[in-house]
């Protein structure tokens, strides 16, 4: 058994335990394997081990790896997306998790319609004051979700966030709880449940806490593939 296969089994067990602690089914949580800087060989190992969703941070890197696309494996854009990259993203990805403006959403919709397909999208929410973090501010999310869900070619699936890095992962819990609370508030305001099914939050250091707070997608790289080279 390869290291990646062993790591995957360990992660899946941790996902299951975290879900059960929150009285949830482990099947409610999907692993997105983050492949930033990961070699094609390791990605192939992960797919063979059972990974069914890959997350890339950069359009250019996804373009170089497009030969790895296989039936049954989704590709998710999880890095910041500028509108001038929307055409490439619309062709390369099954899901874009980082829609943070109506301009980006409209650009994606236009290119998806030209290609005759459809694209799943999540609205990225900024819940911290870190200048390096992208995302729509909390007060902007209702209008952005509402507008995005009306764009032909796009399937609005939910919300995504990235908390600040903390030495103690427990410090990320309020951020995860805030995204869940925002989702619940949007439901009360009349956004359709189908548009808010997914909460993408939690990475290698804190995914168990994110699951306890309601994550349906966790984005895991180093815990699966090992530490990235400096």
C-alpha positions as CSV (number, residue, x, y, z in Angstrom):
1,X,0.0,0.0,0.0
2,X,1.4,3.4,-1.0
3,X,1.9,6.3,1.4
4,X,-0.9,8.2,-0.3
5,X,-3.3,5.3,0.0
6,X,-2.4,5.0,3.7
7,X,-2.8,8.7,4.2
8,X,-6.2,8.7,2.5
9,X,-7.5,5.9,4.6
10,X,-6.4,7.8,7.8
11,X,-8.1,11.0,6.6
12,X,-11.3,9.2,5.7
13,X,-11.3,7.7,9.2
14,X,-10.8,11.1,10.8
15,X,-13.6,12.5,8.6
16,X,-15.9,9.8,9.8
17,X,-15.1,10.3,13.5
18,X,-15.5,14.1,13.2
19,X,-18.9,13.6,11.5
20,X,-20.1,11.2,14.1
21,X,-19.1,13.6,16.9
22,X,-21.4,16.1,15.3
23,X,-24.2,13.5,14.8
24,X,-23.7,13.6,11.1
25,X,-23.2,10.9,8.5
26,X,-19.7,10.7,7.1
27,X,-21.3,10.5,3.6
28,X,-22.3,14.1,4.0
29,X,-18.6,15.2,3.7
30,X,-16.5,15.1,0.5
31,X,-12.8,15.2,0.4
32,X,-11.3,17.6,-2.2
33,X,-7.6,16.6,-2.7
34,X,-5.6,19.8,-3.1
35,X,-3.0,19.2,-5.9
36,X,-1.1,22.5,-5.9
37,X,2.5,21.7,-6.9
38,X,1.8,17.9,-6.6
39,X,3.3,15.8,-9.3
40,X,1.2,14.0,-11.9
41,X,2.4,10.6,-10.5
42,X,1.2,11.4,-7.1
43,X,-2.2,12.6,-8.4
44,X,-2.6,9.4,-10.3
45,X,-1.8,7.5,-7.1
46,X,-4.5,9.4,-5.3
47,X,-7.1,8.7,-8.0
48,X,-6.2,5.0,-8.0
49,X,-6.6,5.1,-4.2
50,X,-10.1,6.4,-4.5
51,X,-10.0,10.2,-4.6
52,X,-12.8,11.5,-6.7
53,X,-12.3,15.3,-6.5
54,X,-9.2,17.3,-7.1
55,X,-8.7,21.0,-6.2
56,X,-6.3,23.3,-8.1
57,X,-5.3,26.8,-7.1
58,X,-4.1,28.1,-10.4
59,X,-5.7,27.9,-13.9
60,X,-2.2,27.6,-15.5
61,X,-1.4,24.6,-13.4
62,X,-4.7,22.9,-14.1
63,X,-4.1,23.5,-17.8
64,X,-0.8,21.6,-17.5
65,X,-2.5,18.7,-15.8
66,X,-5.5,18.4,-18.0
67,X,-4.2,15.1,-19.4
68,X,-5.0,13.6,-16.0
69,X,-8.8,14.1,-16.4
70,X,-10.6,10.8,-16.1
71,X,-14.3,9.9,-15.9
72,X,-15.7,10.1,-12.4
73,X,-13.1,12.6,-11.1
74,X,-14.1,16.2,-10.6
75,X,-11.8,19.2,-10.8
76,X,-12.5,22.1,-8.5
77,X,-11.0,25.6,-8.8
78,X,-10.1,26.6,-5.2
79,X,-7.8,29.6,-5.8
80,X,-8.6,33.2,-6.5
81,X,-10.1,33.6,-10.0
82,X,-9.8,36.8,-12.0
83,X,-12.5,37.5,-14.6
84,X,-9.8,37.4,-17.4
85,X,-9.2,33.7,-16.5
86,X,-12.9,32.8,-16.6
87,X,-12.9,31.4,-20.1
88,X,-10.1,28.9,-19.3
89,X,-11.7,28.1,-15.9
90,X,-15.0,27.4,-17.5
91,X,-13.5,24.8,-19.8
92,X,-11.1,23.2,-17.3
93,X,-13.2,22.8,-14.1
94,X,-16.3,21.1,-13.0
95,X,-16.7,23.4,-10.0
96,X,-15.4,26.9,-9.3
97,X,-15.4,27.4,-5.5
98,X,-14.1,31.0,-5.5
99,X,-16.7,33.2,-7.1
100,X,-16.3,36.5,-5.1
101,X,-17.9,39.0,-7.4
102,X,-20.8,39.3,-9.9
103,X,-18.2,40.2,-12.6
104,X,-16.6,36.8,-12.2
105,X,-19.9,35.0,-12.1
106,X,-21.2,36.7,-15.2
107,X,-17.9,35.9,-17.1
108,X,-18.1,32.3,-16.1
109,X,-21.7,32.0,-17.1
110,X,-21.0,33.6,-20.5
111,X,-18.2,31.2,-21.3
112,X,-20.1,28.2,-20.0
113,X,-23.1,29.0,-22.3
114,X,-20.8,29.4,-25.3
115,X,-19.4,25.9,-24.6
116,X,-22.9,24.5,-24.2
117,X,-22.3,23.1,-20.7
118,X,-22.9,23.9,-17.1
119,X,-20.7,24.7,-14.1
120,X,-21.1,24.3,-10.4
121,X,-20.0,27.4,-8.4
122,X,-19.6,28.4,-4.8
123,X,-19.6,31.9,-3.5
124,X,-16.4,32.6,-1.6
125,X,-17.0,34.6,1.7
126,X,-14.3,36.6,3.5
127,X,-14.9,36.3,7.2
128,X,-11.6,37.8,8.4
129,X,-9.9,41.2,7.9
130,X,-6.7,39.6,6.4
131,X,-5.9,41.6,3.3
132,X,-4.5,38.5,1.6
133,X,-7.9,36.7,1.8
134,X,-10.3,37.0,-1.1
135,X,-14.0,36.7,-1.0
136,X,-17.2,38.7,-0.7
137,X,-17.9,40.5,2.5
138,X,-20.7,39.1,4.6
139,X,-23.2,41.9,3.8
140,X,-22.6,41.3,0.1
141,X,-23.3,37.6,0.0
142,X,-27.1,37.6,-0.2
143,X,-27.1,39.7,-3.4
144,X,-24.2,37.8,-4.9
145,X,-25.8,34.4,-4.2
146,X,-29.1,35.6,-5.5
147,X,-27.6,37.1,-8.7
148,X,-25.3,34.1,-9.3
149,X,-28.1,31.6,-9.0
150,X,-30.0,33.4,-11.8
151,X,-27.1,33.2,-14.3
152,X,-27.8,30.6,-17.0
153,X,-25.1,27.9,-17.2
154,X,-24.2,28.2,-13.5
155,X,-25.3,25.9,-10.7
156,X,-25.0,27.8,-7.4
157,X,-24.1,25.1,-4.9
158,X,-23.1,26.9,-1.6
159,X,-20.5,28.9,0.2
160,X,-16.7,28.6,0.7
161,X,-14.3,30.3,3.1
162,X,-10.7,30.3,4.2
163,X,-10.0,31.3,7.8
164,X,-6.7,32.9,8.9
165,X,-3.9,30.5,9.8
166,X,-3.8,29.7,13.5
167,X,-1.2,27.7,15.4
168,X,-4.1,26.3,17.4
169,X,-6.7,25.0,14.9
170,X,-9.5,25.4,17.5
171,X,-9.2,29.2,16.9
172,X,-10.7,28.6,13.4
173,X,-13.9,27.3,14.9
174,X,-15.7,30.7,15.1
175,X,-15.0,31.3,11.4
176,X,-16.5,27.9,10.4
177,X,-19.5,28.5,12.7
178,X,-19.9,32.0,11.2
179,X,-20.1,30.5,7.6
180,X,-22.7,28.0,8.8
181,X,-24.7,30.8,10.5
182,X,-24.5,32.9,7.3
183,X,-25.9,30.0,5.3
184,X,-28.7,29.6,7.7
185,X,-29.5,33.3,7.6
186,X,-29.5,33.3,3.8
187,X,-32.1,30.4,3.9
188,X,-34.3,32.5,6.2
189,X,-34.0,35.3,3.7
190,X,-35.5,33.2,1.0
191,X,-32.4,31.8,-0.9
192,X,-33.3,28.3,-2.2
193,X,-31.8,25.5,-0.3
194,X,-30.4,23.9,-3.4
195,X,-28.2,27.0,-3.8
196,X,-26.7,26.6,-0.3
197,X,-26.3,22.8,0.0
198,X,-22.5,22.9,0.2
199,X,-20.2,24.5,2.8
200,X,-16.5,24.2,1.7
201,X,-14.3,24.9,4.7
202,X,-11.4,23.3,6.5
203,X,-8.0,22.2,5.4
204,X,-5.3,19.7,6.6
205,X,-4.8,21.4,9.9
206,X,-8.4,22.0,10.9
207,X,-10.8,19.9,8.8
208,X,-12.1,18.0,11.7
209,X,-13.2,21.2,13.4
210,X,-14.8,22.4,10.2
211,X,-16.8,19.1,9.9
212,X,-18.0,19.5,13.4
213,X,-19.3,23.0,12.4
214,X,-21.1,21.8,9.2
215,X,-18.5,21.5,6.4
216,X,-19.7,19.3,3.5
217,X,-16.4,19.8,1.5
218,X,-12.9,19.8,3.1
219,X,-9.9,20.8,1.0
220,X,-6.9,18.6,2.0
221,X,-3.4,18.7,0.5
222,X,-0.4,18.2,2.8
223,X,-2.1,15.6,5.0
224,X,-2.7,13.5,1.9
225,X,0.4,14.2,-0.3
226,X,2.9,15.2,2.3
227,X,4.5,18.6,2.9
228,X,5.0,20.8,-0.2
229,X,8.6,21.6,-1.2
230,X,9.7,25.0,0.1
